[in-house]
Amino acid sequence: MPAVSQESAELEEVVVTGIRGSLTSSMELKRESQGVMDGIVAEDIGKFPDTNLAESMQRVSGVSIDRSLGEGSKVTVRGVGPDFNLVLLNGRQMPASALEDTGASPSRAFDFANLASESISAIEVYKTSRASTPTGGIGATINIKTARPLDNPGLRTSFGAKGVMDTSIDNLPDALQGDSITPEVSGIYSDTFADDKFGIAVSASYQERDFGFNQASVANGWKAFAGDENNWGTIPQPGAPGSENITNRPDPTDTYSVPQNLGYSVTGVERKRTNGQLTLQYAPTDTITTTLDYTYSENKIAQQRNELSVWFNFGPSTSTWTDGPVSSPLIYSETISPATSDLSMGGAKFATKNENKSLGFNVEWQATDSFGLAFDYHDSTAESGADSPYGSNAVLGVAGFFRGTTTADFSRDFPVMSVQLPPGQTGIDASQMEVTGSSFRNSYMKTGVKQAQLTGNLEFFEDSRLDFGVALTDVENRSAYSNVQRDTWGGATSPADYPDEIWRADTVRHYFDNISGSGNPALFNQFFTFDFETVRGIAARAAGDESLYRASPILDTDRRVKEESKSAFVQFSTQWEWGLPMQGAVGLRYEQTDVTSRALVPVPTGIVWVADNEFSLQTTGGTFEQLEGDYDYVLPSLDFAVDITDTLKARASYGQSIGRPLWDDIQGGRTLNRLVRIDGGTGNQGNPALKPLESENFDLSLEWYYGESNYMAVGYFRKNIDNYIGTTIQQQTPYELLTPSGGAYFNAAVAAGCATPACIRQYIFTNFAGQPGVTVTGADETTGDLLGTIAGVAGDPVATFAIEVPLNQKSATLDGWEFNIQHMFGDTGFGVSANYTLVDSGLVYDNYSRSDQFALVGLSDAANLVAFYENDKFQVRAAYNWRDKFLANTIDGGGLPNPVYTEAYGQFDVTTSYTWNDNLTLMAEVINLTDEIYRQHGRTTHQLIMVQQTGPRFMIGARYKFGD
């Protein structure tokens, strides 16, 4: 059997009944464990405490969750982020895959949203390292356990059904709303035969959820500047200092920031999740047990979005500022006259499918009373890709060119956008709307794990045991994508191509009624929504080329990494008494890994100026390049525990562990981003020779078990982590690409008095049309501005790219405290469970610095409170989870070195059930009862990154149980 499960066999001896029984089993799991471990145990077969595994794990002290689409998805443990927590399924290392908006995710983090909870019997969270545990988890190793028929002989069957009503769909445009009630069904069957020699367990679940979220955001980040008497960045106006339209002007030494854009979006989501597992067991003798199991999960997510947004060009402005030394605009207004800029009302369609498969075989042989062997093999994959002919992420830029002076008010939680229309125009005009640019991304990611483990144990004397094992693990990751993009943001077709009736007039304010500031009368309260497929089809016909508006199946960026690891461990554990009962374990683990990384990336051929503020990188096909790396480690571990009294236990643990680099950090090639700016481009380059993170882990804890189901515990932990991967920005000139920015045409326009990109482009089109590199394709029907492209030509400057290169260059120390209490109020049926975690580190983000810097992400305090009541018929459980503010990223949506903080968030959930009889139970649940909002900001709370409104979710259902 997998080594990680050997120390936790006590779990299967506990009879679990109800909430109290589940908490008691979890307590006993903690009490009898080696080292520091917490767990969650199912109340009954097919009845895990929460519908989402991540939501359950956040109840464990030290565990915080990252939310995606309103649900828990990934976990941070003791301040260590999701990428460095190892997830096992029945002791086997699980692969992970995920897609982001612009490509495959670099993350190794397992997404718990892909797994339904009905077939899960327990989750074990190992917080201290041990030799017998596979490497990869610095924060924790999390073992998900599923039902095994021979562990619970006899017939056990359960079937459940729920209706889910997510109120967030009520606050969406009609076209984006899904069904008001969606189904969730699940069933589990377990039985044994032939005197319990054969066993079979089958579980399956299918869940649909239609929901939505509405979001206001500065999606492309904040431009940060430091004041200087001679160079004030973007905020000064012409004239002597003090004459500008600036209130509370930042001091010369302040760091201040201005928004790149501001937008509102409404998104409808349809999720379909299918899970299934088959387990076959055969025990031909009392000493041999074989297990064959197959686990499958599929999670399909479809999203459709409409939005209203504006882009700031950093021209003449009026502004009001907060006090420094980090200064933010309360009001930022750019003067646009005449009113001919674009007011964007774009849309997007996302469709992805995440699929997980795991086939495993296990045989356990208890050769003698004191000697046992186990062999385990599994082949598991996680695959994510597009679920639509339009790709995983399809975006249509839609705009009308009637935007004048634009103002953003960031003084409240909700950012208020105000827009002046042309004189005499009182509303947005459907007859002027058209598709501008577009992007159809086809992203793909697949990770596979093939792992063979041979473990053994030898018991000698009365209380001593030797565990040992070897393993071979092959992990392969492929991350690839293609992008069909039209950078024609000034207009791809013509407004005349689009019938007025396809644009549906709507208002903004009512979609954000739960966020402070949305009632501001200055809000520009108009926008159009539209059906994505209808508008896409019209644009394709107008362009005369369907392929321009459809994803490409040819993945021209393709990165492949293979990690081959060999490992061995030995662990000695014993019990003795020196005045007090004591337990100890000492172990060593050896890990050796070879890394091979190959990458295919497009080869850039040139740079073309396609819109006022945007340059496009032209590319052609590329070839694979291969790089290699390797590392090996010896990792010791030591655990000690002493029973001070029958109820009081103390523990001390020391161990070393490693966490492997992210996939994009060890990619084998250099990738240049398609979008280039007037001052150059960006890109990234991998480094397969990176070493993993190394962590020294120290733990101390004191636990008081003062009743049958009651305990209090306090623990201190410290982690000294080396080899943190930071990035350095290297200014490179790859491929000697020529840019029109700063070229002869450009300089002529500047000499003629042009100071803005728009003016420079029009000057070049007017004076140099037909010259090398200058192509005029027509004129805008509304503004008369010339349209076309300007390419870099001989004599133009070579473009500079800021390339991010990962390096092992940082060390970090974090420490913290965990407090736990679980108390049952006698036989009253009332009980409470609470915990609080404090985490601290000196590596925090310096908001005063504009340079790229290293800081620990995910570091935050967290607290949980669960109160319940149960009797023979009725159960109610109220759970509150809170996570303090934390640093979520050191790079914002514009790729700039700016912090992204997730603000403190608390959520209140309630579940109830009524046992109708021995077989039938009725259930009701409320998630996010108080309708909390989710918000992120930059260097100050006024630098909004995103604020999101969803809504409560209600579920009502029934579960019918057969058998024992």
N, C-alpha and C positions, 0 to 999 in steps of 0.2 A: 504493500500500500504506500501512497505518497508519504514521505517522511514528515511533512508538516502536520499530519493528523495524528501522529502517534501519541503526543502528550495530551490529547483532548478526548480520549475515549470515554471519560467520565460523563461527557455530555449525553451520550446515548443511553445511559443508565437512569436518567432522570425522567420521571413521568410528568408530562407537561399538561396542565389543565388551566385554561384561562389566563388572564393578564398576570395575575399573581404567580401562577405556575411558571409562566415564561420568564418573568423577572427573577424568580428564585433560581431557575435553571441557569440563567445568565450569571447570576451571582456565584453559584457553585463553580461554573466554568472559570470565572476569574480567580476564585479562591484556590482551586486545585492546579492552576496552570503553572508552568515553568516560566519565570520572568513576568513581565507586565503584559497582561492581555485582557481585553474586554470582548464581550460577545453579545449577540442578539439571537434569541431562540424563538422559533415559531410557537404560537400558542397551541396550535393543533395542525394536523396535516392539512395543507392547502390554505393555511391562514397565517401569513406573515403579518407583522404589526402594521406595515405600511404598504401601499400599492406600488411604491417606488423604492428600490433598494437604497439609493442615495439618501432619500428622505428618512429612512430608518437609521442609517449609519450616522446621520447628524445628531442622533440622540446620544451617541457614545461620546464620552468626554474626550476632548482633544481633536475631534473630527468636525470639520466644517465642510460645507458643500459649495460648489459653483453651480449656479442655475443657468439653464438654457431653455428658452421657450416656456418659461414658467415652471419648470420642473428641475429637481436636483439631477445632476448628470455626473459630475466628477467630485472627488473628495480631496481635501487638504487635511493632513494629519500633523498636529503639533507644529504648525507653521511651515511644513514642507509641502510643496505644491503637488498637484495630481500626477505630474510626469515622473515623480520619484517615490510613488507608492505602488508596490507590486500587488497585482490582483491574481489570485489563484482560483481555479474551479476544482474543488475536490483535490486540492494539493498540486494542481497542474498550472503551469504558467500560461496565462491567457494572452492572446494577441489583441491588439486594439487598432482601430482605424476610424478616421473621421474626416469630414470635409469642412473647409472654411469657405468664405465668400469667394476668395480669389484663387483657390487651389486646394490641394490636399493638405491636411493638417500636419505639422511637424511633430505633433504630440505623441507620446507613448501612453497617455492616460487612457484608462478603460472608461467607457461611457456606460454607466449603470442604467441609463434610460433605455438601453437596448434589451434589458432583461426584465421580464415580469417576475413578480415575487411569489406566485402561487406554488411553485415547485421547490422553493427554497426552504430548507429546514433550519439553517443557522448561518450566521456570519461571524467569523472569528477575526478579530483585529489584533495582530501581534505587534506590539509597540516596541519591544526590545528585540535586537538581532540575536540569532542563534545559528549555530553551525548547520543544523539540519534544514534550515529554511533557505529556499532559493534566493539568489542575490537580485537586487534591483530595487528593494524597498528601503529607502532611508528614513522616511517618516513612519511607515508601517508596511507590514505584509498582511493583506486582507484575503482570507480564505472563504469562499462561498461554498457551502455544503448543500447538496441536493439529497432527496430521499433515496434510501437504499432499502429494497424490500426485505432482505434478510435481517436488517437491523430492527425491523418492526414486524415480526411474523404475523400472518393472518391477513384477512381481507380488510382493506382500508380504502374507502372510496369517498370522494367528495366532488360535488359539482356546484358551481356558483355562477350567478349572473347579476350584472349591475346595469343600471341606466345612469349615464353621466350627463349632467347639464353644466356646461361651462358658461358662466354669465358673460365672459369676455366677448362672445360672438354677438351679444346684443348691442355692443358699441362698435360695430363695424358697418361699412357700407353694405347695402343689401346684396350686391354682387359677390362680396367676400364672405358672407355669412354661410356657415355650414348648417348641419342639422342641429336642432335645439336639444335633442337627446341622442346620445350615441351609446352603443352597446359595449359591454365587457363580459366575456364568458370565459370560464376556465373549468378544468376538470382534472382530477388526478385519480389514478387507479393503481393500487398496490396489493399484491397477493403472493402467497407462497404455497408450494405444492410438495407432494411426496415427502412428508415428514420434514418440511422446511428445507429440503435440499435444493429446490428450484424456487426462484423468485422473479417476478416481473413487476416493474413500475412504469407507468405511462402517465405523462402529464402534458397538458396542452392548454394554451390560452390564446385568445384573440381579443384585441382591444382597439376600439376606435375612439378618437377624441377630436372634435372640431372646436377650435378656439381661435383667439386672436390676441394681438397686442398692438398698442398704439404708442408711438415713440417720437419724442422731439430730440434732436441730436445736432451736434457739431461733428459730423462723421469724419471730416477730413482734418480734424485736429486744430490746434492753436499755434500760430506763429509767434515764437517767443523772441523778444529783443531786449537788449540792455540799453538804458539811456546813455546818451553821450551828447555833449554840448554841440558837437558838429555833425553828428549823424543820429537823427532821431528815428531811424527806422521808418515806420509808415504813418505815424500819427501827426506830425507837424503840418501846418498849413503855411502857405506863402506869407512872408512878412517877418517882422522882428519877433524875437521870442516874447511870449505873453500876448501876442495879438491873434493867436490861433483860436479856433473854436474848440478849446479844450478846457474842461472843468476839472480842477484838482489834477493838474498835469503831473505825471510821474516825475520823481526826482531823477537827476542824471545818473545816479547809481542803481536805480530800481531795475528789476527785471519785469517787463510788462509783455502782455500777449494780446493778440487780436485774432478773432475767429476767421478760419478760412471759408466756412460756409455755415448755413443754418437751414434746418429742414424739419418737416413733420411727415410722418409716415403712418399709414394704417395697413396692417398685415393680417390676412386670414390664413389659418394653418389647418391642415388636415393630417392627422397622424394615424397610421395603421400599424399595430405591433402584433406580431405573431411569434409565439414561443412554443417549443415542444421538446420533450426529452423521453427517451426510451432507455430503460436500464434492465439488463438481464443478468441474473446471478445464478451460479451453480456451485454447490458445496458438496463434492462427491464424498468427502470424508469430513470428520470433525476438525481436521487440521488444515484443509485446503479450501479456499474460497476464491472463485473466479468471478470477475465482473466485466461485462461489456456494456458500454453506454455511449449514447449519441445525443448530443445537445444541439439544438438549432434555434436561432432567433433571427427575425427579420423586422426591421423598423423602417417604414416608409414615411417620409415627411414631405408634404407638398405645401408650398407657400405662394401666395400672390399678394403683391404690395402695390399700393399707390402712394404718391408723395407730393409734397409741395416744398420746394427748396430754392435757395438763392446762393450765389457764389460771390464772395467779396474779392475785389481786385486791388485793394489797398491804394485807392486813389484818394482824392480830397475827401476829408471826413470831419465829422463833428463827434465829440466823445466826452463822456463823463467817467471818472476813474475812482477806484478804491484807493486807499492809502497803501504805500509800499511797505516793505521793500519788494514784495511781490504784488504787483498792481494789475488789476483786472478791470475791463470796461463794464460799468453798469449800463451805459448806453454807448452803442457804437453805430454811427450812421455814415454811409458813404453817399456823397452827392453824385447823382447820375442825371445828366441833362444833355440832350433830350432823353425822354424815357423810351429807349430802344434796346435796353439790355434784356437778356433772357430771364423769364420767370419760369422755372422748371417745374413740371408736373409729371415726372417720369413714373415708370412702373417696372416691376420685376416679377419674375416667376422662377421659383426655386423648386426643384424636385430631386430628391435624393433617396437612395436605398442603402441601408446598412444591414449586412448579412453576416452572421457568425455561425460557424460550424465547428463542432468538436467531436471527434471519434476517439474513444479511449478503451484500453484493455488493461486489466489489473488482475494479478494473481497473488494471493497471500498464502504462505505455507508456514505453519507453526510446526517445525520439524520435531522439536522436543518441547518439554515444558519451559525450557530456558533459552531456546534458540529459534528464531524466526527469520524468514526471508520474504521479500516482496519485490515484484517486478511491475513496473507501470510504464505504459507507452501511450502517447496520444499524438494525434495530428489535428491541429486546430488552425482555423483561418478566420480572419476578420476582413471584410471587403466592403468598401464604400464607393458608390458611383452614382452617375446620373440616372434618373428615372423618368426621363422625358427626351423627346427628340430635340428639344431646345437646350439641352445640357443641364448641368447641375445648378447653374446660376445664369439666368438670362435677364438682361437689363435693357430697357428702352429709355433713351433720353427723349423726353417730350417737352416742348417749350413753346411759349408765345413771347415775341420780342416786343413787350410793351411795359417793361419794368423801369421805373425811375428811381429816385432817391430811396434807399433802403436802410431801415433802422432795425437794430436788434437790441432788445431790453433784457439784460441778464440779472436784474435786481431780485427776482424771485426764483422759486424752484423751476417754474416753467418759463422758457425763453419766449419773448414776444417779438414776432416779426411784423414790421410795418412796411408797406410798399406803396409808393406814389405811382399812380397810373398817368398816362398822358392827359393833358388838359382836355376836358370834355368827356373823357372815358370814365364811366362810373363802375364798370365791372370787367371781369376777365372776358375775353372775346374768343368764342369757339372757332370763328372763321380764321383766326390767326395761329391756331395750334398746328404743330407739325412734329414729326419725329426728327430728332437731331442725331446724336451719336447712339451707338448701341454696342453691347458686348454679350457674347454667347459663350460661356465657359463650360468646358467639359472636363470635370475633375475626376480623378480616380485614385484610390489608395487601397492597397492590400497588404496585410501582414500575416505571415504564416509562422507557426511554431511547431516543430517536430521535436519531441522530447522523449528520451528513454531514461528511466531511473531504476536503479537496483539498490535496494536498501536492506539492511539487516539489523537485528538486535540480539544481544546476548545478555542474559540475566545471570548474575553470579552472586555468591554469598546470599544474603537475605534481602538487601535493600539497594543493590547496585545494578547498573545497567549500562551497557555499551551499545550505542547506536552508530551505524556507519553506512556509507553509501557512495555511489558514483553516479554521474549523470552525463549524458550528451544532449546538448540543446542547440538546435539550428533555428535561427530567426531570420526571416527574409522580409524585407519591406520594399514595396514599390510605390512611389508617389509620382503621379503624372498628371498633366493637363494640357489642354489646348484652348485657344481663345480666338474666336472670330470677332474682331472689333472694328467698328467704323468710327474713326475719330473726326467725324464731321459735325462737331458740336454747334457750329454756326448754322446748321440746316442741312439735312441729308436729302430731303425731297422738297415738297412744296405744300403749303397749307391747303391749296386747292385739291390736293390728292385725298383729303380726309373729309368725309361728310360731317357736318356740324353735329349731327345727332349721336355720333359715337362718343362725344365728350359729355359726361354726365356731371352737371353742376352740383357742388356740395359745399359744405362749410366745415371749418376746422374745429371751432371751439368745443362743440359737444363731444368730441372724441377724447377730450382731456379734462373732463369736468372734475376729476378727483385730484388734480395737481394744482397746487397753490400758484396763482398768477394767471391761470388760463382764462379768467374772466375779464382780463384787461381789455377795455373797449378799443385800444389802439391796435389790437391784433388784426392783421390782414386775414379776413375770415372767408376767403373764397379759394376754391381750387376745383379742378376737374378730376374725376376718376374715369377709368376706362377698362374695357376688357382687353387683357394682354394679347390674346390670340387674334382678336379682330384687328387691332392696330398693327400687330406684327405682320399679318398677312397683307394689309394694305401697303405697308412700307416695302415689303419684299416685291410686290407687284410694281410699285412705283419705281423701284430701283432696277427692276428687270432682272434680278438675280436672287433667287430663293436662297442660295448658299450663304449670302451675306447675313441672313437672319435665321440661321440654324447652326447648331453646334457642329464642330468638325469631329469625326471619329478618329482622326489622326492626332495622336497625343505627341506634340512636338517638343514638349518638355517632359523628360522621363528620367527619374532618379531611382537607382536600385542599390540597396545595401544588404549585405549578408553578414551576419554575426554567427560564428561557430564557436561554441563554448564547451569546454570540458571542465568538470568539477568533481570534487571529492570532499567528503567530510567525515569526521569522527567526533563523537560526543560522549562523554562519560558523565553519568548522573548517579547520585547516591544520596542516602539519608543516614543520619547519625544523631547521636544525642550527647551533647556536652553540657549537662545540666538542663538544657532545653532542646526540644526536637528541632533538627535543622535539616535543610535540603540544599543540595548544590549541584551544579552542572558546569562542566568546562568543555569547550570544543574548539576545533579548528576547521575552517573551510578553505579549500584551495579553488581558485577560479582562474581559468585562462581563456582568453577570447581573441580570435582573429577577425578583423573587420576588412571587408572588401567592398568598395563603393564605386559604382559606375554611374555616369550621368550623361544624358543626351539633352542638350539645350540648343535652342535656335541660334544660328550664327547671325549677328547683326550686320546689315549691309549699308545702313544710312539713317539719317534723322531728317524728318519732314515736319515743318511748322504747319499745324492743321487748324488751330483755333487760337484766339487771342492769347490764352495762357497755357496752351498745350502743344507739345511737340510729340511726335509719334516715332517710335523706334521701328524701323523696317528690318525684317528678318527673313532668313531662309533656313532650310533644314540643316541639321548639324550631325555630328558623329559622337559616339560614346568615348568618354575618357575614364580611365580607371586609376584610383588611388587606394592605398592600403594602410592599415594600422594594426596594432596589437597591444595587449596589456595582460598582466597576470597579477594576482593578489593572494596573499594569505590572510585570512580574516579570523581573528580569535573572538571567542565569546565566553562570558563567565556570568553565572546566575547564582545567587545565594538567597535563601529565605530561612527565617527562624520563627517558630511559633512561641511568642513570648508568653502567651496564655492560651487557653483553649479557644479564645475568641479574638485574640490580637496577633496579627501577623506582620512581620517587617520583611522587606525585600531590598536587595541591591543587585544591580546588573551593570555589566560593561560589555560592549561589543563594537565591532567595526563592520561597516557595510558600505556598499557602493551603489551608485545610481548612474545608469548609462546615459550618454548624451542624446539629445533630441535628433530626430531623423534629418532635419535640414542642416543641423550643425555638422553632420558627417557626410553630407552629400558630396559627390565626387566632382562637381563642376561649378562654374560661375554663371549666374543668371542675372541678366540686366532687365530691369522693369520696363515694360512697354511704354509707360507714360513718362515723358521727359519734360522738364521745366526750362524756363528761359536761362536759369543759372546752372543747368546741368541735370544729370540723371542719378538714379540710385540703383543698387543691385545687392546681391549677396553671393558669398562664396563659401563652400563647405571645407571641412578639415577632418578627414577620417582618422587622422593620427591623434585626435583628442583623447584624453584620459577620462575615465568616469569620475564622478564626484566621489570623494572619500569622506566618510563620516565616522567620528568617534562618538559613541553614544553612552551616556551615563544616566542611570535611573535609580532613584530611591523612593520607597513608598511605605506607608503604614496603613494597615487595613484592620478595621474593627468590625467583626461579625457578631453583633450583639443580639441577634434573634434568628428565628428560623428563616426569615426572608429579609432581614434588616442588616444593613451595613453602612459604615462610613469609611471613606478612604481619602488620603491626601498623598500626592506624589510630586516629586521634583524631577525634572529631566533637563539634560543639557546635551547639545550636539555641537561638536566642533567639525565643521565641514570645510574641506579643502577641494581645490580644483573646480570651483564654481566657474561656469563658462560665461565669460563676458564677451563683448564684441568690441572690436576696434574698427574705426572707420578709416579706410585707406582711399585716398584720392588717386584714382587710376584713369588711364585713357585707353580702355580696351578697344582693340580693332581699329584705332586711329580714326574714329568716326568724326566727320565734319558736321558742325552745327551752324545754321544760319544766324544764331544769336551772336552778335558781335562781329558779323561779317561785313563786307563792303556795303551791301544794300542796307543792312541794319544801321551801320554808322552814318550813312547818308541821311537816313530818316531822322536820326537823333540830331545831326548837324542842322537839319531844317526846322528843328524845334519840337519834334515829337517826344513826349515824355512817357507815354503809356504803350503797352503792347498793341492795343487796338489801333492806335494812331500809326505806329510803326508799320504794322501789317498793311494798312490801307495805303500808306505812302509807297511801300514797295510795290504793291499791286498796280497803283496808278502810274508809277514812273518806270517800272522795270518789267512790266508784263511781257512775256515772251523771251526774256533774257534767260540764260542757263539757270535752271532750278526754280524759276518763277512760273507758275501755271495758274491762270485765272479761269475758273469754270463757270462764272456767271455772277449775278448780283442778287442780293436779298430783295425780295419783292416788297417788303415792308420798309426797310431802312435805306435801301439803295447801296448798302455796303457791298464791296466786291468780295467774292468767295473764291477760294482756291487753296493752293499749297505752295510752300516755299521750302526747297530742299537745300541742304548743305552742299556747297560746290567747292571746287579747287580754290584755295586762297582763304577759305573760311577757317575759323579756329577749330582746333580739335576739342571735342566735347569731353568734359571731365565728369566722371561718375564717382559718387560716394559709395564705396563697396563695403558692406558689413562682412567682417571676417571673424569667426569665433575663435577664441583662445582660452586655454586654461589659465586664468590669471587672478582668481579671487578666492578669498577664504572668508568664512562667516562663522560666527558663534551665535547660537540661539539657545535660550533656556526658558523654562516656564514651570507653572504649577497646575496641577489638576486636583479638583475637589469634587467628591462624589458623596451623595447620600441617597439611600433607598430605605423607605420606612413604610411598614404596613401597620395600620392602626387596629391592632388586635384582630378580632373576628368581625369587625364592623363592615368589612368589604371596601373600606377606603384605603388608599395608598398613594404615595408620592415618590417620585424619583427625580433627582435634580443633580446637575453638575455644572461646574464653571471651570474654564481653562484660561489661564493668562500666559501669553507668549511674548517674549521680548528679544530684541536683537539690536545691536548698534548699527547694523547695515540698513539704514532707512534712507529714503530718497531726499535729496537736498533740493527743495523747491526754488532756492535762490540761484541754482546753477543751471545754465542752458546747455551744458556739454552732455555728451553721452555718459551715463554713469551706471554703476552696478548697485542694486538694492534687492533685498529679498521680497519677492512677490508672495501674496497669499497670507502674510503674517497678520494674525488678528486674534483678539480674545473672542471667546464664544461661550454661550450658556444655553442650557436646556432645562425645562421644567415640564414634567409630565405628572398630572394628577388623574386618578381614576377611582371609579367605584364599580364593584361587581357583586352580584349575588347569583343564585342558581339560574335566574332567568335573564337578568339585565346587566349590561356592561356599558360604561361610558368612559371614554378616555379623552382628556383635553391636553394638548401638547403645544408648548410655545418654544420656538427656537429663535435664538438671537445670535447674530454675528456682527462684531464691531467693524468699523471702517478698516479697509485694507487696500494695499497697493496691488492692483490687478495687472498692471503692465508698465514698462518703462518706455514704451514706444506708443504714440497715439495713432489714431486712424489715418493720419497723413504721413505716417512713417517717420515722424519727427521725434527727437529725444525729449519727450514730455511725459510726465507721469499720468496714469489713469487710476484714480481711486474709486473703489466701490464703497458707497456710503453704508453706514450701519443699517442693518435690515433685520426685522423681526417678523415672524409669521406664526399665526395661531390656527391650529387645526383641531377638529373635533371628530371623533368616531363613536358611534353607538351601535349596539346590537341587542337583539332580544331573542332568547332561545325559546322557540315555540314549543318544541318537544325535543326528544333525544336526537332527532335527525335534522330538523329544520331550524335554521337561524336566519333572522331578518336583520339587515344592516343599513345604516345610513352614515354618511361621512360629509364633512365640509372641509375643504382645503382653502387656506388663505381667507379665513372668515372675515377679517377686518379690512380686506381689500387694500393691501399695502402696495406702495409704489416702489420701484427699483430705480436707483439713480447713481450715476457716475459723474465725477468731475475731474478737472485737471489740477493745476497748481493751487487754485483756490476754489471755494464752493461756487463762485460766480462763473468759473470757467467750465460751463456745462460740457460734458461729453455725451451723455445720454440720460434721459428720464423716460421711464416706461410705465404704462398703465395697463393692467390686465383685468382681473376680476376674480371673485370667489368661484370655486368649483364645488358642485353638489353631486353626491352619488347616493343612490338607493338600490338595494339589491337583496339577494337571498342566497344562502348556501345550504345544500342538502348533503348530508353525510350518511354513508352506509358503513356497515361493519363496526368494529370496536370504537 
